[in-house]
């Protein structure tokens, strides 16, 4: 049996309650966008925190510096003056240590060398004569001269005695007597001289004369060495391996000592000049090894080590880029590169990576 609810006609005529109004689509989109933005911010914050952590770990284990390649240059010049006779290289030519790159006219140096040799030989002969003294034949000759002079003196005495007895009687003139007297005195003096000469010949030269002759020989030998050096210096020799950067003189030019003939770029040593700020100064030290990278050959790695750290601070040069402000004080350092090649050129920018965790 069905039980029907009794409704009054008024209740049947009353309208049913209206359904809830739908939310506008714009508000829904804004709510969803806000939720997505919150999720994105939270995600980016997490990524940023993770990256900061990674960078902190990476910065703690390595140090990256930016710098430039420095290559030494040498101005090649003659030590002596002269006329250039030949030039063996030109700009861009590679040279090796000990290679002759230019020569002066050698004739003048060779003439001077012959003169110095003759003077040296003369001084050597004088020293030998002083050391050996008189020969036996010379001593015998001196003795013979003494004996001859003794005979001459004896005859002069006899002539003087005879004329002395006659001059008082008026048998000879006074003039003849004076002449005999003078001859006697001359003979006596001559004999004394010859006797002293014989004695010196027997004694030999003085030690002072030997020392003077030896000093003269040493002086002439030194002059000869100087002349030989001047002849050797007429050749211009490359001091080390490198490349000719500039040719400043031509054949036939007259040059003086020190005038540049070539400018040579040395192949070694090659280093990178870079700067480190004060914060990282305590993390590096001379001998610390690192890797050097160039923009021209990114895949090629050069190895080197710190050879010098400046003891004084300076403002960052305008030609150097660092990760810090340019107004910061930095310290200059030099990284000596092992086994450099032609891929490293003067002024080339490089990146230097130092491992600070002890790993190679």
Residue frames relative to the residue before (quaternion, step in Angstrom):
aa qw qx qy qz dx dy dz
X 1.0000 0.0000 0.0000 0.0000 0.00 0.00 0.00
X 0.3019 -0.7677 0.5448 0.1506 3.53 -0.79 1.05
X 0.2277 -0.7629 0.5932 0.1192 3.47 -1.03 0.96
X 0.1533 -0.8041 0.5724 0.0480 3.52 -0.37 1.26
X 0.4094 -0.6976 0.5307 0.2531 3.49 -1.01 0.95
X 0.3703 -0.7350 0.5294 0.2059 3.47 -0.94 0.90
X 0.0552 -0.7940 0.6054 -0.0015 3.50 -0.74 1.07
X 0.4392 -0.6831 0.5216 0.2615 3.44 -1.10 0.79
X 0.6292 -0.5367 0.3851 0.4095 3.57 -1.11 0.41
X 0.6280 0.5320 -0.3646 0.4355 3.66 1.01 -0.61
X 0.6522 0.5134 -0.3229 0.4547 3.54 1.08 -0.83
X 0.6466 0.5091 -0.3355 0.4585 3.52 1.02 -0.70
X 0.6859 0.4759 -0.3004 0.4612 3.59 1.07 -0.59
X 0.5539 0.6195 -0.4026 0.3838 3.69 1.17 -0.32
X 0.4678 -0.6947 0.4649 0.2871 3.68 -0.91 0.93
X 0.5147 -0.6346 0.4860 0.3101 3.59 -1.17 0.64
X 0.5970 -0.5885 0.3906 0.3804 3.72 -1.09 0.62
X 0.4871 -0.6849 0.4680 0.2732 3.65 -1.01 0.92
X 0.5146 -0.6346 0.4725 0.3305 3.68 -1.05 0.69
X 0.6135 -0.5642 0.3848 0.3966 3.70 -1.15 0.53
X 0.5323 -0.6499 0.4467 0.3079 3.61 -1.08 0.84
X 0.4697 -0.6797 0.4908 0.2766 3.68 -1.00 0.84
X 0.4984 -0.6617 0.4741 0.2984 3.66 -1.11 0.83
X 0.5451 -0.6346 0.4199 0.3519 3.64 -0.90 0.79
X 0.5627 -0.6269 0.4167 0.3415 3.65 -0.96 0.74
X 0.6164 0.5726 -0.3644 0.3994 3.64 0.96 -0.67
X 0.6545 0.5108 -0.3142 0.4604 3.52 1.01 -0.87
X 0.6247 0.5366 -0.3395 0.4545 3.54 1.03 -0.77
X 0.6658 0.5043 -0.3051 0.4574 3.60 0.93 -0.89
X 0.6528 0.5118 -0.3226 0.4560 3.57 0.98 -0.80
X 0.6419 0.5183 -0.3348 0.4553 3.56 1.04 -0.85
X 0.6658 0.4982 -0.3099 0.4610 3.57 0.91 -0.86
X 0.6435 0.5209 -0.3240 0.4578 3.61 0.99 -0.78
X 0.6421 0.5168 -0.3307 0.4597 3.57 1.00 -0.76
X 0.6449 0.5123 -0.3254 0.4644 3.55 0.99 -0.85
X 0.6600 0.5034 -0.3108 0.4630 3.61 0.96 -0.84
X 0.6379 0.5251 -0.3318 0.4552 3.59 1.02 -0.76
X 0.6385 0.5203 -0.3304 0.4610 3.55 1.01 -0.84
X 0.6540 0.5084 -0.3122 0.4651 3.57 0.96 -0.88
X 0.6583 0.5163 -0.3113 0.4506 3.58 0.97 -0.85
X 0.6519 0.5083 -0.3184 0.4640 3.56 0.97 -0.88
X 0.6490 0.5083 -0.3220 0.4656 3.55 0.94 -0.86
X 0.6621 0.5071 -0.3085 0.4574 3.58 0.99 -0.83
X 0.6654 0.4911 -0.3062 0.4716 3.56 0.94 -0.89
X 0.6191 0.5391 -0.3450 0.4551 3.56 1.04 -0.70
X 0.6540 0.5070 -0.3142 0.4653 3.54 1.02 -0.79
X 0.6511 0.5044 -0.3131 0.4729 3.53 0.99 -0.86
X 0.6511 0.5160 -0.3189 0.4562 3.57 0.94 -0.87
X 0.6545 0.5012 -0.3195 0.4673 3.56 0.94 -0.83
X 0.6470 0.5098 -0.3223 0.4665 3.56 1.01 -0.81
X 0.6569 0.5015 -0.3126 0.4682 3.60 0.95 -0.84
X 0.6288 0.5200 -0.3427 0.4656 3.61 0.98 -0.76
X 0.6504 0.5081 -0.3193 0.4656 3.54 1.00 -0.79
X 0.6561 0.5015 -0.3108 0.4706 3.57 0.97 -0.86
X 0.6620 0.4996 -0.3127 0.4629 3.59 0.91 -0.85
X 0.6328 0.5238 -0.3408 0.4573 3.55 1.01 -0.76
X 0.6574 0.4909 -0.3135 0.4780 3.56 0.99 -0.82
X 0.6717 0.4959 -0.3071 0.4567 3.58 0.95 -0.88
X 0.6704 0.4957 -0.3076 0.4586 3.61 0.90 -0.85
X 0.6408 0.5227 -0.3334 0.4528 3.54 1.12 -0.58
X 0.7346 0.4192 -0.2283 0.4822 3.60 1.13 -0.54
X 0.8033 0.1378 -0.0881 0.5727 3.61 1.17 -0.20
X 0.1954 -0.7497 0.6223 0.1119 3.51 -1.34 0.41
X 0.1397 -0.7972 0.5861 0.0370 3.55 -0.72 1.12
X 0.0255 -0.7965 0.6033 -0.0320 3.56 -0.78 1.10
X 0.2836 -0.7376 0.5907 0.1629 3.53 -1.22 0.60
X 0.1072 0.8113 -0.5643 0.1088 3.57 -0.92 0.87
X 0.4152 -0.6754 0.5479 0.2669 3.53 -1.32 -0.35
X 0.5251 -0.6293 0.4828 0.3084 3.52 -1.23 0.62
X 0.1299 -0.7585 0.6354 0.0635 3.53 -1.07 0.88
X 0.0345 -0.7771 0.6284 -0.0057 3.56 -0.90 0.97
X 0.4186 -0.7146 0.5014 0.2504 3.57 -0.86 0.93
X 0.1577 -0.7641 0.6202 0.0813 3.52 -1.20 0.71
X 0.1594 -0.7804 0.6022 0.0540 3.54 -1.08 0.83
X 0.2872 -0.7258 0.5992 0.1780 3.55 -0.98 0.90
X 0.2238 -0.7930 0.5576 0.1009 3.57 -0.55 1.19
X 0.1152 0.7850 -0.5970 0.1185 3.57 -0.82 1.03
X 0.5451 -0.6057 0.4727 0.3356 3.54 -1.28 0.46
X 0.4497 -0.6712 0.5208 0.2758 3.56 -1.24 0.56
X 0.7467 0.3035 -0.1690 0.5673 3.58 1.25 -0.42
X 0.4911 -0.6476 0.4912 0.3131 3.53 -1.26 0.39
X 0.2775 0.7535 -0.5679 0.1810 3.54 -1.24 0.47
X 0.5585 -0.5801 0.4718 0.3592 3.52 -1.36 -0.16
X 0.4573 -0.6891 0.4893 0.2767 3.57 -0.86 0.99
X 0.2359 -0.7960 0.5481 0.1019 3.56 -0.72 1.13
X 0.8038 -0.0759 0.0715 0.5856 3.62 1.03 -0.72
X 0.1663 -0.7359 0.6485 0.1016 3.53 -1.30 0.60
X 0.2702 -0.8263 0.4805 0.1158 3.56 -0.56 1.18
X 0.7817 0.2550 -0.1383 0.5521 3.64 1.15 -0.39
X 0.2435 -0.7440 0.6042 0.1488 3.51 -1.35 0.29
X 0.7222 -0.4207 0.3084 0.4542 3.56 -1.30 0.09
X 0.7824 0.3071 -0.2487 0.4814 3.56 -0.95 0.94
X 0.5578 0.6061 -0.3985 0.4033 3.60 1.22 -0.24
X 0.3724 -0.6989 0.5667 0.2275 3.54 -1.12 0.78
X 0.1013 -0.7881 0.6065 0.0278 3.57 -0.96 0.89
X 0.3133 -0.7296 0.5790 0.1851 3.53 -1.28 0.48
X 0.6441 -0.5264 0.3860 0.3988 3.55 -1.22 0.46
X 0.7924 0.2780 -0.2322 0.4909 3.55 -0.89 1.01
X 0.5209 0.6425 -0.4177 0.3760 3.60 1.23 -0.10
X 0.3941 -0.6957 0.5502 0.2406 3.58 -1.02 0.87
X 0.1450 -0.8234 0.5468 0.0443 3.56 -0.61 1.15
X 0.7984 0.0094 -0.0013 0.6021 3.63 1.20 -0.37
X 0.1401 -0.7760 0.6105 0.0740 3.56 -1.30 0.52
X 0.3450 -0.6907 0.5954 0.2221 3.51 -1.27 0.62
X 0.6315 -0.4845 0.4262 0.4299 3.56 -1.32 0.17
X 0.2745 -0.8261 0.4791 0.1125 3.58 -0.47 1.25
X 0.4763 0.7112 -0.4438 0.2655 3.65 1.11 -0.31
X 0.6706 0.4982 -0.3112 0.4530 3.58 0.88 -0.87
X 0.6598 0.5005 -0.3100 0.4671 3.57 1.00 -0.77
X 0.6471 0.5103 -0.3222 0.4660 3.60 1.03 -0.70
X 0.6267 0.5199 -0.3409 0.4699 3.62 1.03 -0.70
X 0.6618 0.4957 -0.3050 0.4724 3.56 0.92 -0.86
X 0.6304 0.5354 -0.3350 0.4514 3.57 1.06 -0.69
X 0.6450 0.5081 -0.3249 0.4694 3.61 0.96 -0.77
X 0.6355 0.5231 -0.3295 0.4625 3.60 0.98 -0.78
X 0.6725 0.4936 -0.3019 0.4615 3.59 0.90 -0.88
X 0.6295 0.5248 -0.3410 0.4604 3.59 1.03 -0.66
X 0.6437 0.5126 -0.3270 0.4646 3.61 0.99 -0.80
X 0.6588 0.4963 -0.3132 0.4707 3.59 0.92 -0.80
X 0.6351 0.5218 -0.3343 0.4611 3.56 0.99 -0.75
X 0.6599 0.5059 -0.3108 0.4604 3.60 0.95 -0.86
X 0.6378 0.5246 -0.3263 0.4598 3.61 1.02 -0.74
X 0.6605 0.4909 -0.3076 0.4776 3.57 0.98 -0.82
X 0.6283 0.5273 -0.3412 0.4590 3.60 1.04 -0.68
X 0.6457 0.5125 -0.3223 0.4653 3.61 1.03 -0.76
X 0.6456 0.5131 -0.3266 0.4619 3.59 0.98 -0.77
X 0.6454 0.5105 -0.3261 0.4652 3.57 0.98 -0.73
X 0.6510 0.5138 -0.3214 0.4570 3.57 0.94 -0.85
X 0.6449 0.5122 -0.3222 0.4669 3.60 1.00 -0.77
X 0.6630 0.5027 -0.3107 0.4596 3.56 1.00 -0.80
X 0.6710 0.5031 -0.3038 0.4521 3.56 0.98 -0.81
X 0.7313 0.4424 -0.2448 0.4578 3.60 0.86 -0.94
X 0.3591 -0.7514 0.4905 0.2565 3.61 1.14 -0.46
X 0.7433 -0.3908 0.2930 0.4570 3.58 -1.35 -0.30
X 0.4812 -0.6448 0.5120 0.3009 3.55 -1.15 0.63
X 0.6298 -0.5332 0.3851 0.4133 3.65 -1.12 0.41
X 0.6232 0.5449 -0.3442 0.4430 3.59 1.04 -0.68
X 0.6504 0.5079 -0.3209 0.4648 3.56 1.03 -0.74
X 0.6317 0.5182 -0.3365 0.4681 3.60 1.03 -0.70
X 0.6474 0.5070 -0.3171 0.4725 3.60 0.98 -0.80
X 0.6266 0.5265 -0.3366 0.4657 3.56 1.02 -0.71
X 0.6505 0.5102 -0.3185 0.4638 3.60 0.98 -0.80
X 0.6415 0.5164 -0.3241 0.4655 3.58 1.01 -0.72
X 0.6424 0.5186 -0.3231 0.4626 3.55 1.00 -0.80
X 0.6427 0.5137 -0.3241 0.4669 3.58 0.99 -0.75
X 0.6263 0.5213 -0.3381 0.4708 3.61 1.05 -0.69
X 0.6612 0.5003 -0.3115 0.4642 3.59 0.92 -0.86
X 0.6409 0.5220 -0.3216 0.4619 3.58 0.97 -0.81
X 0.6809 0.4853 -0.2915 0.4647 3.55 0.94 -0.87
X 0.6033 0.5501 -0.3611 0.4506 3.59 1.08 -0.58
X 0.6400 0.5046 -0.3158 0.4859 3.57 1.04 -0.76
X 0.6441 0.5114 -0.3260 0.4662 3.57 0.96 -0.79
X 0.6468 0.5171 -0.3188 0.4611 3.57 0.99 -0.80
X 0.6462 0.5247 -0.3282 0.4465 3.58 0.94 -0.80
X 0.6595 0.4903 -0.3112 0.4774 3.57 0.97 -0.76
X 0.6322 0.5237 -0.3342 0.4630 3.59 1.03 -0.73
X 0.6342 0.5218 -0.3350 0.4617 3.58 1.02 -0.64
X 0.6460 0.5138 -0.3202 0.4649 3.56 0.95 -0.81
X 0.6571 0.4992 -0.3158 0.4682 3.60 0.93 -0.87
X 0.6535 0.5117 -0.3219 0.4555 3.57 0.94 -0.78
X 0.6653 0.5010 -0.3131 0.4564 3.62 0.93 -0.86
X 0.6519 0.5122 -0.3250 0.4550 3.61 0.92 -0.76
X 0.6994 0.4559 -0.2815 0.4730 3.58 0.85 -0.94
X 0.6018 0.5636 -0.3701 0.4280 3.59 1.08 -0.56
X 0.6747 0.4785 -0.2977 0.4767 3.62 1.02 -0.70
X 0.7008 0.4656 -0.2741 0.4658 3.58 1.10 -0.58
X 0.6106 0.5821 -0.3794 0.3801 3.60 1.01 -0.62
X 0.6343 0.5334 -0.3398 0.4447 3.59 1.11 -0.60
X 0.6834 0.4607 -0.2712 0.4972 3.60 1.18 -0.54
X 0.4828 -0.6792 0.4285 0.3493 3.56 1.27 -0.16
X 0.4128 0.7221 -0.4687 0.2975 3.58 1.24 0.32
X 0.7714 0.1813 -0.1139 0.5993 3.64 1.17 -0.56
X 0.5502 -0.6201 0.4433 0.3410 3.51 -1.18 0.48
X 0.6225 -0.5445 0.4199 0.3737 3.46 -1.29 0.46
X 0.6047 0.5809 -0.3458 0.4211 3.56 1.06 -0.67
X 0.6670 0.4901 -0.3073 0.4696 3.60 0.91 -0.86
X 0.6309 0.5369 -0.3269 0.4548 3.55 1.05 -0.76
X 0.6586 0.5008 -0.3110 0.4678 3.61 0.95 -0.85
X 0.6297 0.5317 -0.3347 0.4569 3.58 1.03 -0.73
X 0.6541 0.5016 -0.3130 0.4718 3.61 0.99 -0.83
X 0.6387 0.5251 -0.3270 0.4575 3.55 1.03 -0.78
X 0.6597 0.5037 -0.3049 0.4671 3.59 0.95 -0.83
X 0.6377 0.5256 -0.3281 0.4577 3.59 0.98 -0.79
X 0.6307 0.5294 -0.3357 0.4574 3.57 1.07 -0.76
X 0.6729 0.4906 -0.3056 0.4616 3.59 0.89 -0.84
X 0.6374 0.5222 -0.3252 0.4640 3.57 1.00 -0.79
X 0.6563 0.5088 -0.3203 0.4558 3.59 0.93 -0.81
X 0.6400 0.5197 -0.3300 0.4598 3.59 0.98 -0.76
X 0.6692 0.4939 -0.2992 0.4677 3.58 0.93 -0.88
X 0.6408 0.5264 -0.3205 0.4577 3.56 0.98 -0.80
X 0.6494 0.5088 -0.3206 0.4655 3.57 0.99 -0.79
X 0.6319 0.5282 -0.3347 0.4579 3.58 0.95 -0.79
X 0.6446 0.5254 -0.3121 0.4593 3.60 0.95 -0.87
X 0.6932 0.4783 -0.2886 0.4555 3.59 0.82 -0.93
X 0.6243 0.5301 -0.3447 0.4586 3.57 1.05 -0.70
X 0.6574 0.4968 -0.3129 0.4724 3.60 0.96 -0.81
X 0.6253 0.5319 -0.3354 0.4621 3.57 1.04 -0.74
X 0.6420 0.5122 -0.3192 0.4729 3.57 1.01 -0.80
X 0.6563 0.5147 -0.3226 0.4476 3.57 0.94 -0.83
X 0.6588 0.5005 -0.3073 0.4702 3.61 0.99 -0.81
X 0.6314 0.5284 -0.3335 0.4593 3.56 1.04 -0.75
X 0.6720 0.4861 -0.2955 0.4742 3.56 1.02 -0.76
X 0.6679 0.4947 -0.3021 0.4669 3.60 1.06 -0.74
X 0.3895 -0.7106 0.4952 0.3132 3.59 1.02 -0.75
X 0.7010 -0.4777 0.3138 0.4265 3.62 -1.27 0.12
X 0.5645 -0.5837 0.4669 0.3502 3.56 -1.28 0.43
X 0.5920 -0.5766 0.4273 0.3668 3.56 -1.18 0.57
X 0.6127 0.5536 -0.3502 0.4421 3.58 1.07 -0.66
X 0.6411 0.5134 -0.3271 0.4674 3.58 1.03 -0.75
X 0.6313 0.5192 -0.3320 0.4709 3.57 1.04 -0.75
X 0.6564 0.5035 -0.3118 0.4674 3.59 0.95 -0.87
X 0.6458 0.5119 -0.3271 0.4625 3.61 0.98 -0.78
X 0.6559 0.5009 -0.3124 0.4705 3.59 0.97 -0.81
X 0.6482 0.5097 -0.3209 0.4659 3.58 1.02 -0.77
X 0.6462 0.5106 -0.3190 0.4689 3.60 1.01 -0.77
X 0.6348 0.5201 -0.3327 0.4645 3.57 1.01 -0.75
X 0.6374 0.5130 -0.3302 0.4706 3.59 1.00 -0.75
X 0.6478 0.5135 -0.3267 0.4582 3.60 0.96 -0.81
X 0.6419 0.5217 -0.3234 0.4596 3.58 1.01 -0.80
X 0.6783 0.4761 -0.2970 0.4743 3.59 0.91 -0.86
X 0.6224 0.5274 -0.3429 0.4657 3.60 1.08 -0.67
X 0.6411 0.5126 -0.3235 0.4707 3.59 1.02 -0.76
X 0.6372 0.5162 -0.3253 0.4709 3.57 1.01 -0.79
X 0.6301 0.5255 -0.3331 0.4645 3.58 1.06 -0.71
X 0.6470 0.5089 -0.3218 0.4678 3.59 0.96 -0.83
X 0.6371 0.5219 -0.3228 0.4664 3.57 1.02 -0.79
X 0.6518 0.5054 -0.3134 0.4706 3.56 0.98 -0.79
X 0.6415 0.5091 -0.3239 0.4737 3.58 1.00 -0.77
X 0.6458 0.5104 -0.3215 0.4680 3.57 1.04 -0.77
X 0.6331 0.5226 -0.3356 0.4621 3.57 0.98 -0.72
X 0.6297 0.5143 -0.3327 0.4778 3.56 1.04 -0.73
X 0.6620 0.4907 -0.3109 0.4737 3.60 0.95 -0.83
X 0.6733 0.5016 -0.2965 0.4552 3.58 1.05 -0.76
X 0.5190 0.6186 -0.4324 0.4013 3.59 1.21 -0.01
X 0.6493 0.4227 -0.3163 0.5475 3.58 1.33 0.00
X 0.2719 -0.7510 0.5838 0.1455 3.56 -0.92 0.97
X 0.1010 -0.8270 0.5528 -0.0172 3.56 -0.54 1.24
X 0.4700 -0.6631 0.5085 0.2843 3.57 -1.02 0.86
X 0.4018 -0.7473 0.4720 0.2394 3.62 -0.73 0.98
X 0.7987 -0.0234 0.0400 0.5999 3.61 1.13 -0.54
X 0.6800 -0.4571 0.3643 0.4426 3.54 -1.32 0.06
X 0.2812 0.7568 -0.5578 0.1922 3.55 -1.09 0.72
X 0.4576 -0.6427 0.5422 0.2890 3.51 -1.38 -0.29
X 0.4542 -0.6747 0.5112 0.2779 3.58 -0.95 0.91
X 0.2215 -0.7987 0.5505 0.0999 3.55 -0.63 1.16
X 0.8082 0.0327 0.0308 0.5871 3.60 0.93 -0.92
X 0.1610 -0.7321 0.6536 0.1045 3.55 -1.17 0.75
X 0.1509 -0.8623 0.4827 0.0246 3.53 -0.17 1.36
X 0.7756 0.2496 -0.1452 0.5614 3.66 1.16 -0.38
X 0.2814 -0.7516 0.5767 0.1528 3.54 -1.28 0.47
X 0.6904 -0.4742 0.3516 0.4182 3.55 -1.30 0.30
X 0.7660 0.3333 -0.2754 0.4757 3.56 -0.99 0.93
X 0.5449 0.6190 -0.4096 0.3901 3.60 1.20 -0.26
X 0.3572 -0.6934 0.5839 0.2252 3.54 -1.16 0.72
X 0.0345 -0.8136 0.5796 -0.0297 3.57 -0.66 1.12
X 0.3320 -0.7228 0.5738 0.1952 3.51 -1.24 0.56
X 0.6857 -0.4587 0.3422 0.4499 3.57 -1.23 0.14
X 0.8175 0.2610 -0.1995 0.4730 3.56 -0.93 0.92
X 0.5323 0.6113 -0.4315 0.3958 3.64 1.18 -0.08
X 0.4741 -0.7091 0.4515 0.2619 3.55 -0.77 1.10
X 0.1627 -0.7698 0.6131 0.0705 3.54 -0.95 1.01
X 0.7824 0.0209 0.0067 0.6224 3.58 1.01 -0.88
X 0.2293 -0.6926 0.6551 0.1962 3.52 -1.37 0.39
X 0.1277 -0.8173 0.5618 0.0108 3.56 -0.63 1.18
X 0.2410 -0.7340 0.6200 0.1368 3.54 -0.98 0.97
X 0.3520 -0.7702 0.4955 0.1934 3.57 -0.56 1.17
X 0.4463 -0.6888 0.5090 0.2594 3.55 -1.07 0.80
X 0.7833 0.0206 0.0055 0.6212 3.56 1.19 -0.51
X 0.5531 -0.1876 -0.8117 0.0062 1.60 -1.97 1.52
X 0.1963 -0.7315 0.6405 0.1267 3.52 -1.33 0.52
X 0.0408 0.8056 -0.5898 0.0383 3.57 -0.88 0.86
X 0.4010 -0.6709 0.5655 0.2633 3.51 -1.35 0.28
X 0.2477 -0.7496 0.5988 0.1346 3.53 -0.93 0.97
X 0.1223 0.7880 -0.5901 0.1264 3.56 -0.68 1.08
X 0.3376 -0.7325 0.5634 0.1791 3.55 -1.34 0.12
X 0.1397 -0.7719 0.6168 0.0648 3.55 -1.12 0.74
X 0.4328 -0.7052 0.4892 0.2758 3.58 -0.96 0.79
X 0.7058 -0.4964 0.3085 0.4003 3.52 -1.29 0.34
X 0.6028 0.5793 -0.3613 0.4129 3.59 1.08 -0.65
X 0.7587 0.3695 -0.1920 0.5010 3.56 0.98 -0.90
X 0.4239 0.7314 -0.4625 0.2673 3.60 1.23 -0.09
X 0.6917 0.4890 -0.2891 0.4460 3.59 0.97 -0.79
X 0.6253 0.5582 -0.3397 0.4265 3.60 1.24 -0.19
X 0.7268 0.3795 -0.2318 0.5235 3.57 1.22 -0.24
X 0.0237 -0.7765 0.6296 0.0070 3.55 -1.31 0.30
X 0.6151 -0.5286 0.4111 0.4162 3.61 -1.15 0.42
X 0.7396 0.3565 -0.3023 0.4843 3.54 -0.94 0.97
X 0.5119 0.6353 -0.4294 0.3872 3.60 1.24 -0.24
X 0.2951 -0.7814 0.5295 0.1479 3.58 -0.71 1.10
X 0.0042 0.7975 -0.6024 0.0333 3.51 -1.23 0.63
X 0.4572 -0.6552 0.5294 0.2854 3.53 -1.38 0.13
X 0.2038 -0.7761 0.5910 0.0833 3.54 -1.00 0.90
X 0.0790 -0.7963 0.5997 -0.0005 3.55 -0.81 1.07
X 0.2057 -0.7627 0.6021 0.1161 3.55 -1.15 0.71
X 0.5509 -0.6105 0.4531 0.3442 3.55 -1.21 0.47
X 0.6469 0.5432 -0.3257 0.4247 3.59 1.08 -0.64
X 0.7808 0.1146 -0.0682 0.6104 3.60 1.15 -0.56
X 0.1403 -0.8486 0.5024 0.0889 3.62 0.40 1.18
X 0.7014 0.4906 -0.2818 0.4336 3.57 1.03 -0.68
X 0.6389 0.5207 -0.3281 0.4615 3.57 1.23 -0.25
X 0.1689 -0.7925 0.5833 0.0561 3.53 -0.87 1.01
X 0.1574 -0.7448 0.6429 0.0849 3.54 -0.97 0.97
X 0.2665 -0.7576 0.5767 0.1496 3.54 -1.08 0.73
X 0.0893 0.7961 -0.5927 0.0837 3.54 -1.08 0.70
X 0.2496 -0.7526 0.5865 0.1652 3.51 -1.31 -0.04
X 0.5678 -0.5913 0.4461 0.3591 3.55 -1.19 0.56
X 0.1436 -0.8165 0.5569 0.0514 3.54 -0.72 1.09
X 0.8052 0.0740 -0.0032 0.5883 3.56 1.18 -0.45
X 0.0456 -0.7525 0.6566 0.0222 3.55 -1.08 0.85
X 0.4419 -0.7169 0.4692 0.2657 3.56 -0.66 1.10
X 0.4061 -0.7238 0.4997 0.2478 3.61 -0.96 0.81
X 0.7278 0.3768 -0.2268 0.5262 3.60 1.23 -0.23
X 0.4389 -0.6888 0.5192 0.2517 3.54 -1.16 0.68
X 0.0384 -0.7781 0.6268 0.0147 3.53 -1.29 0.46
X 0.5642 -0.5727 0.4546 0.3833 3.55 -1.27 0.28
X 0.5987 -0.5910 0.3993 0.3645 3.54 -1.08 0.73
X 0.4315 -0.6969 0.4996 0.2802 3.64 -0.75 0.96
X 0.5984 -0.5970 0.4026 0.3513 3.55 -1.16 0.59
X 0.6732 0.5084 -0.3000 0.4453 3.58 1.13 -0.55
X 0.6678 0.4706 -0.2986 0.4933 3.59 1.25 -0.01
X 0.1902 -0.7630 0.6078 0.1105 3.56 -0.99 0.87
X 0.0325 -0.7828 0.6215 -0.0001 3.55 -0.92 0.94
X 0.5837 -0.5853 0.4326 0.3599 3.51 -1.28 0.13
X 0.6539 0.4755 -0.3084 0.5012 3.54 1.27 -0.12
X 0.6905 -0.4486 0.3514 0.4456 3.55 -1.30 0.02
X 0.5392 -0.6451 0.4388 0.3171 3.55 -1.07 0.75
X 0.6303 0.5452 -0.3489 0.4287 3.58 1.12 -0.40
X 0.5124 0.6444 -0.4304 0.3701 3.60 1.23 -0.14
X 0.4671 -0.6389 0.5313 0.3023 3.53 -1.23 0.54
X 0.0689 -0.7939 0.6042 0.0038 3.55 -0.98 0.90
X 0.3439 -0.7089 0.5791 0.2096 3.53 -1.36 0.27
X 0.3887 -0.7305 0.5182 0.2164 3.53 -0.83 1.04
X 0.0122 0.7846 -0.6198 0.0098 3.53 -1.06 0.78
X 0.2988 -0.7460 0.5787 0.1391 3.51 -1.27 0.55
X 0.1551 -0.7734 0.6118 0.0592 3.55 -0.86 1.06
X 0.2449 -0.7760 0.5689 0.1196 3.57 -0.48 1.23
X 0.2776 -0.7931 0.5283 0.1217 3.56 -0.68 1.15
X 0.3876 -0.7159 0.5384 0.2178 3.54 -0.95 0.96
X 0.8714 0.0198 -0.0223 0.4897 3.56 -1.14 0.82
X 0.0675 0.8144 -0.5725 0.0667 3.63 0.58 1.05
X 0.1684 -0.7670 0.6098 0.1074 3.55 -1.27 0.44
X 0.7466 -0.4026 0.2920 0.4418 3.54 -1.33 -0.21
X 0.5409 0.6322 -0.4052 0.3789 3.59 1.23 -0.09
X 0.6792 0.4325 -0.2836 0.5208 3.58 1.26 -0.22
X 0.0398 -0.8172 0.5733 -0.0439 3.54 -0.60 1.18
X 0.6692 -0.5145 0.3656 0.3922 3.52 -1.25 0.53
X 0.8377 0.1956 -0.1652 0.4823 3.58 -0.89 1.01
X 0.4524 0.7033 -0.4568 0.3033 3.63 1.21 -0.12
X 0.4022 -0.7077 0.5159 0.2668 3.65 -0.85 0.86
X 0.0425 -0.7920 0.6089 -0.0144 3.55 -1.03 0.85
X 0.2851 -0.7063 0.6191 0.1913 3.51 -1.38 0.37
X 0.1400 -0.8029 0.5787 0.0301 3.55 -0.79 1.07
X 0.1175 -0.7999 0.5884 0.0133 3.53 -0.75 1.14
X 0.1046 -0.7916 0.6014 0.0277 3.57 -0.70 1.14
X 0.2906 -0.7255 0.5991 0.1742 3.54 -0.96 0.93
X 0.1583 -0.8251 0.5407 0.0423 3.56 -0.71 1.15
X 0.6004 0.5780 -0.3593 0.4198 3.59 1.28 0.08
X 0.6198 -0.5739 0.3400 0.4133 3.57 1.25 0.23
X 0.5874 0.5610 -0.3846 0.4387 3.61 1.22 -0.18
X 0.5518 -0.6196 0.4316 0.3540 3.61 -1.09 0.61
